[in-house]
Amino acid sequence: MRWTVWKACGLAGLAGVAAGGIVVARGERQRRSYTPEEIRSRLHARVADSGRCAEPPAG
C-alpha cells in the first residue's frame, strides 16, 4: 500500500516539473519573438513611464 502512495507522489512531482518546463519554454519563445527594435521601443516606453511616476509631489 505504501509503495503505491510513493509512486503517486513521484508521478505528481514529475508532472509538476514537466508543466513548469512547459511554462518556461513558452515564456522564452515569446521573449525571443520580439525584434531588437521592438524591445528597444518597449524599454524606452517603460523608462518614460517610470520617469513620470518618480516625480516628487509639488508643494
Biopython code that builds the backbone (N, CA, C, O; Angstrom):
import numpy as np
from Bio.PDB.StructureBuilder import StructureBuilder

atoms = [
    (1, "MET", "N", (0.824, -1.190, 0.000)),
    (1, "MET", "CA", (0.000, 0.000, 0.000)),
    (1, "MET", "C", (0.869, 1.254, 0.000)),
    (1, "MET", "O", (0.616, 2.195, -0.753)),
    (2, "ARG", "N", (1.902, 1.259, 0.856)),
    (2, "ARG", "CA", (2.759, 2.425, 0.937)),
    (2, "ARG", "C", (3.488, 2.686, -0.370)),
    (2, "ARG", "O", (3.688, 3.838, -0.754)),
    (3, "TRP", "N", (3.883, 1.622, -1.052)),
    (3, "TRP", "CA", (4.618, 1.766, -2.296)),
    (3, "TRP", "C", (3.772, 2.497, -3.347)),
    (3, "TRP", "O", (4.316, 3.280, -4.127)),
    (4, "THR", "N", (2.494, 2.267, -3.384)),
    (4, "THR", "CA", (1.590, 2.914, -4.334)),
    (4, "THR", "C", (1.491, 4.407, -4.056)),
    (4, "THR", "O", (1.439, 5.208, -4.989)),
    (5, "VAL", "N", (1.465, 4.787, -2.787)),
    (5, "VAL", "CA", (1.397, 6.210, -2.428)),
    (5, "VAL", "C", (2.656, 6.922, -2.896)),
    (5, "VAL", "O", (2.578, 8.025, -3.437)),
    (6, "TRP", "N", (3.818, 6.302, -2.693)),
    (6, "TRP", "CA", (5.060, 6.928, -3.123)),
    (6, "TRP", "C", (5.151, 7.019, -4.638)),
    (6, "TRP", "O", (5.696, 7.982, -5.177)),
    (7, "LYS", "N", (4.622, 6.025, -5.316)),
    (7, "LYS", "CA", (4.592, 6.082, -6.781)),
    (7, "LYS", "C", (3.736, 7.252, -7.243)),
    (7, "LYS", "O", (4.121, 7.985, -8.155)),
    (8, "ALA", "N", (2.582, 7.428, -6.620)),
    (8, "ALA", "CA", (1.678, 8.522, -6.994)),
    (8, "ALA", "C", (2.336, 9.872, -6.728)),
    (8, "ALA", "O", (2.224, 10.791, -7.539)),
    (9, "CYS", "N", (3.022, 9.992, -5.594)),
    (9, "CYS", "CA", (3.715, 11.252, -5.281)),
    (9, "CYS", "C", (4.828, 11.521, -6.285)),
    (9, "CYS", "O", (5.025, 12.659, -6.711)),
    (10, "GLY", "N", (5.539, 10.496, -6.656)),
    (10, "GLY", "CA", (6.608, 10.649, -7.640)),
    (10, "GLY", "C", (6.081, 11.064, -8.999)),
    (10, "GLY", "O", (6.656, 11.926, -9.662)),
    (11, "LEU", "N", (4.995, 10.452, -9.406)),
    (11, "LEU", "CA", (4.396, 10.821, -10.695)),
    (11, "LEU", "C", (3.840, 12.236, -10.670)),
    (11, "LEU", "O", (3.931, 12.955, -11.666)),
    (12, "ALA", "N", (3.268, 12.641, -9.550)),
    (12, "ALA", "CA", (2.757, 14.006, -9.431)),
    (12, "ALA", "C", (3.910, 15.008, -9.484)),
    (12, "ALA", "O", (3.790, 16.060, -10.112)),
    (13, "GLY", "N", (5.014, 14.688, -8.834)),
    (13, "GLY", "CA", (6.185, 15.558, -8.891)),
    (13, "GLY", "C", (6.747, 15.667, -10.291)),
    (13, "GLY", "O", (7.126, 16.753, -10.730)),
    (14, "LEU", "N", (6.804, 14.552, -10.991)),
    (14, "LEU", "CA", (7.283, 14.539, -12.368)),
    (14, "LEU", "C", (6.372, 15.377, -13.272)),
    (14, "LEU", "O", (6.853, 16.110, -14.136)),
    (15, "ALA", "N", (5.082, 15.266, -13.071)),
    (15, "ALA", "CA", (4.131, 16.063, -13.858)),
    (15, "ALA", "C", (4.300, 17.547, -13.557)),
    (15, "ALA", "O", (4.178, 18.376, -14.459)),
    (16, "GLY", "N", (4.577, 17.891, -12.308)),
    (16, "GLY", "CA", (4.792, 19.291, -11.949)),
    (16, "GLY", "C", (6.039, 19.862, -12.590)),
    (16, "GLY", "O", (6.034, 20.998, -13.064)),
    (17, "VAL", "N", (7.108, 19.083, -12.607)),
    (17, "VAL", "CA", (8.347, 19.531, -13.245)),
    (17, "VAL", "C", (8.136, 19.713, -14.744)),
    (17, "VAL", "O", (8.618, 20.684, -15.327)),
    (18, "ALA", "N", (7.427, 18.795, -15.360)),
    (18, "ALA", "CA", (7.161, 18.901, -16.801)),
    (18, "ALA", "C", (6.310, 20.130, -17.102)),
    (18, "ALA", "O", (6.570, 20.841, -18.073)),
    (19, "ALA", "N", (5.307, 20.381, -16.286)),
    (19, "ALA", "CA", (4.452, 21.548, -16.502)),
    (19, "ALA", "C", (5.248, 22.837, -16.322)),
    (19, "ALA", "O", (5.055, 23.794, -17.072)),
    (20, "GLY", "N", (6.134, 22.868, -15.339)),
    (20, "GLY", "CA", (6.977, 24.048, -15.139)),
    (20, "GLY", "C", (7.891, 24.287, -16.323)),
    (20, "GLY", "O", (8.091, 25.430, -16.735)),
    (21, "GLY", "N", (8.442, 23.228, -16.871)),
    (21, "GLY", "CA", (9.289, 23.360, -18.048)),
    (21, "GLY", "C", (8.533, 23.883, -19.249)),
    (21, "GLY", "O", (9.075, 24.652, -20.043)),
    (22, "ILE", "N", (7.300, 23.475, -19.386)),
    (22, "ILE", "CA", (6.472, 23.962, -20.496)),
    (22, "ILE", "C", (6.215, 25.451, -20.358)),
    (22, "ILE", "O", (6.275, 26.189, -21.340)),
    (23, "VAL", "N", (5.928, 25.894, -19.137)),
    (23, "VAL", "CA", (5.663, 27.315, -18.903)),
    (23, "VAL", "C", (6.916, 28.139, -19.199)),
    (23, "VAL", "O", (6.826, 29.196, -19.823)),
    (24, "VAL", "N", (8.069, 27.672, -18.761)),
    (24, "VAL", "CA", (9.323, 28.389, -19.017)),
    (24, "VAL", "C", (9.622, 28.441, -20.507)),
    (24, "VAL", "O", (10.021, 29.485, -21.022)),
    (25, "ALA", "N", (9.436, 27.340, -21.197)),
    (25, "ALA", "CA", (9.698, 27.297, -22.640)),
    (25, "ALA", "C", (8.759, 28.228, -23.396)),
    (25, "ALA", "O", (9.182, 28.881, -24.350)),
    (26, "ARG", "N", (7.518, 28.300, -22.998)),
    (26, "ARG", "CA", (6.559, 29.185, -23.660)),
    (26, "ARG", "C", (6.955, 30.652, -23.472)),
    (26, "ARG", "O", (6.905, 31.445, -24.412)),
    (27, "GLY", "N", (7.347, 30.998, -22.250)),
    (27, "GLY", "CA", (7.773, 32.374, -21.989)),
    (27, "GLY", "C", (9.025, 32.742, -22.765)),
    (27, "GLY", "O", (9.137, 33.854, -23.281)),
    (28, "GLU", "N", (9.953, 31.822, -22.846)),
    (28, "GLU", "CA", (11.189, 32.075, -23.595)),
    (28, "GLU", "C", (10.885, 32.243, -25.078)),
    (28, "GLU", "O", (11.479, 33.098, -25.736)),
    (29, "ARG", "N", (9.993, 31.463, -25.597)),
    (29, "ARG", "CA", (9.618, 31.573, -27.003)),
    (29, "ARG", "C", (8.970, 32.924, -27.281)),
    (29, "ARG", "O", (9.216, 33.515, -28.332)),
    (30, "GLN", "N", (8.151, 33.423, -26.363)),
    (30, "GLN", "CA", (7.521, 34.729, -26.543)),
    (30, "GLN", "C", (8.559, 35.839, -26.474)),
    (30, "GLN", "O", (8.475, 36.803, -27.235)),
    (31, "ARG", "N", (9.544, 35.725, -25.571)),
    (31, "ARG", "CA", (10.579, 36.749, -25.476)),
    (31, "ARG", "C", (11.431, 36.790, -26.731)),
    (31, "ARG", "O", (11.821, 37.868, -27.178)),
    (32, "ARG", "N", (11.718, 35.655, -27.294)),
    (32, "ARG", "CA", (12.570, 35.612, -28.479)),
    (32, "ARG", "C", (11.847, 36.052, -29.745)),
    (32, "ARG", "O", (12.500, 36.292, -30.761)),
    (33, "SER", "N", (10.553, 36.164, -29.718)),
    (33, "SER", "CA", (9.808, 36.535, -30.916)),
    (33, "SER", "C", (9.865, 38.032, -31.199)),
    (33, "SER", "O", (9.456, 38.468, -32.275)),
    (34, "TYR", "N", (10.371, 38.834, -30.246)),
    (34, "TYR", "CA", (10.472, 40.283, -30.453)),
    (34, "TYR", "C", (11.731, 40.619, -31.246)),
    (34, "TYR", "O", (12.776, 39.991, -31.076)),
    (35, "THR", "N", (11.612, 41.615, -32.110)),
    (35, "THR", "CA", (12.793, 42.111, -32.814)),
    (35, "THR", "C", (13.538, 43.062, -31.880)),
    (35, "THR", "O", (12.950, 43.572, -30.927)),
    (36, "PRO", "N", (14.801, 43.303, -32.134)),
    (36, "PRO", "CA", (15.548, 44.248, -31.284)),
    (36, "PRO", "C", (14.918, 45.643, -31.242)),
    (36, "PRO", "O", (14.966, 46.316, -30.212)),
    (37, "GLU", "N", (14.335, 46.071, -32.348)),
    (37, "GLU", "CA", (13.699, 47.390, -32.375)),
    (37, "GLU", "C", (12.472, 47.429, -31.463)),
    (37, "GLU", "O", (12.222, 48.429, -30.789)),
    (38, "GLU", "N", (11.702, 46.324, -31.446)),
    (38, "GLU", "CA", (10.533, 46.258, -30.564)),
    (38, "GLU", "C", (10.953, 46.277, -29.101)),
    (38, "GLU", "O", (10.328, 46.950, -28.280)),
    (39, "ILE", "N", (11.998, 45.549, -28.777)),
    (39, "ILE", "CA", (12.482, 45.541, -27.400)),
    (39, "ILE", "C", (12.948, 46.930, -26.998)),
    (39, "ILE", "O", (12.624, 47.404, -25.910)),
    (40, "ARG", "N", (13.704, 47.583, -27.865)),
    (40, "ARG", "CA", (14.206, 48.923, -27.582)),
    (40, "ARG", "C", (13.053, 49.905, -27.358)),
    (40, "ARG", "O", (13.094, 50.706, -26.424)),
    (41, "SER", "N", (12.033, 49.846, -28.207)),
    (41, "SER", "CA", (10.909, 50.772, -28.058)),
    (41, "SER", "C", (10.135, 50.496, -26.765)),
    (41, "SER", "O", (9.669, 51.428, -26.110)),
    (42, "ARG", "N", (10.000, 49.223, -26.401)),
    (42, "ARG", "CA", (9.323, 48.885, -25.139)),
    (42, "ARG", "C", (10.103, 49.396, -23.940)),
    (42, "ARG", "O", (9.520, 49.921, -22.991)),
    (43, "LEU", "N", (11.424, 49.243, -23.980)),
    (43, "LEU", "CA", (12.247, 49.730, -22.870)),
    (43, "LEU", "C", (12.184, 51.250, -22.768)),
    (43, "LEU", "O", (12.109, 51.792, -21.666)),
    (44, "HIS", "N", (12.214, 51.937, -23.894)),
    (44, "HIS", "CA", (12.099, 53.396, -23.870)),
    (44, "HIS", "C", (10.746, 53.830, -23.292)),
    (44, "HIS", "O", (10.673, 54.802, -22.540)),
    (45, "ALA", "N", (9.699, 53.121, -23.639)),
    (45, "ALA", "CA", (8.377, 53.448, -23.099)),
    (45, "ALA", "C", (8.336, 53.204, -21.590)),
    (45, "ALA", "O", (7.739, 53.994, -20.858)),
    (46, "ARG", "N", (8.951, 52.137, -21.118)),
    (46, "ARG", "CA", (8.987, 51.857, -19.676)),
    (46, "ARG", "C", (9.742, 52.943, -18.924)),
    (46, "ARG", "O", (9.308, 53.390, -17.862)),
    (47, "VAL", "N", (10.879, 53.365, -19.482)),
    (47, "VAL", "CA", (11.658, 54.420, -18.827)),
    (47, "VAL", "C", (10.858, 55.709, -18.783)),
    (47, "VAL", "O", (10.869, 56.412, -17.772)),
    (48, "ALA", "N", (10.173, 56.021, -19.855)),
    (48, "ALA", "CA", (9.362, 57.240, -19.880)),
    (48, "ALA", "C", (8.245, 57.168, -18.849)),
    (48, "ALA", "O", (7.966, 58.158, -18.172)),
    (49, "ASP", "N", (7.602, 56.012, -18.718)),
    (49, "ASP", "CA", (6.535, 55.858, -17.728)),
    (49, "ASP", "C", (7.070, 55.946, -16.310)),
    (49, "ASP", "O", (6.438, 56.550, -15.443)),
    (50, "SER", "N", (8.229, 55.350, -16.069)),
    (50, "SER", "CA", (8.782, 55.388, -14.709)),
    (50, "SER", "C", (9.238, 56.792, -14.352)),
    (50, "SER", "O", (9.194, 57.164, -13.180)),
    (51, "GLY", "N", (9.667, 57.570, -15.311)),
    (51, "GLY", "CA", (10.073, 58.950, -15.047)),
    (51, "GLY", "C", (8.895, 59.809, -14.642)),
    (51, "GLY", "O", (9.039, 60.711, -13.816)),
    (52, "ARG", "N", (7.743, 59.544, -15.206)),
    (52, "ARG", "CA", (6.545, 60.300, -14.845)),
    (52, "ARG", "C", (6.095, 59.981, -13.426)),
    (52, "ARG", "O", (5.621, 60.865, -12.712)),
    (53, "CYS", "N", (6.236, 58.751, -13.020)),
    (53, "CYS", "CA", (5.783, 58.328, -11.689)),
    (53, "CYS", "C", (6.766, 58.727, -10.604)),
    (53, "CYS", "O", (6.380, 58.844, -9.441)),
    (54, "ALA", "N", (8.035, 58.941, -10.957)),
    (54, "ALA", "CA", (9.063, 59.206, -9.970)),
    (54, "ALA", "C", (9.191, 60.690, -9.624)),
    (54, "ALA", "O", (10.028, 61.053, -8.797)),
    (55, "GLU", "N", (8.385, 61.547, -10.234)),
    (55, "GLU", "CA", (8.480, 62.976, -9.949)),
    (55, "GLU", "C", (8.018, 63.252, -8.526)),
    (55, "GLU", "O", (7.022, 62.686, -8.077)),
    (56, "PRO", "N", (8.742, 64.127, -7.806)),
    (56, "PRO", "CA", (8.326, 64.457, -6.439)),
    (56, "PRO", "C", (7.035, 65.269, -6.461)),
    (56, "PRO", "O", (6.793, 66.014, -7.411)),
    (57, "PRO", "N", (6.212, 65.136, -5.442)),
    (57, "PRO", "CA", (4.964, 65.901, -5.410)),
    (57, "PRO", "C", (5.242, 67.403, -5.269)),
    (57, "PRO", "O", (6.166, 67.814, -4.566)),
    (58, "ALA", "N", (4.440, 68.193, -5.937)),
    (58, "ALA", "CA", (4.602, 69.654, -5.862)),
    (58, "ALA", "C", (4.093, 70.154, -4.517)),
    (58, "ALA", "O", (3.085, 69.682, -3.992)),
    (59, "GLY", "N", (4.816, 71.116, -3.982)),
    (59, "GLY", "CA", (4.278, 71.620, -2.723)),
    (59, "GLY", "C", (5.245, 72.172, -1.828)),
    (59, "GLY", "O", (4.890, 72.624, -0.739)),
]
sb = StructureBuilder()
sb.init_structure("model")
sb.init_model(0)
sb.init_chain("A")
sb.init_seg("    ")
for serial, (resi, resn, name, xyz) in enumerate(atoms, 1):
    if name == "N":
        sb.init_residue(resn, " ", resi, " ")
    sb.init_atom(name, np.array(xyz, "f"), 0.0, 1.0, " ", f" {name:<3s}", serial, name[0])
structure = sb.get_structure()
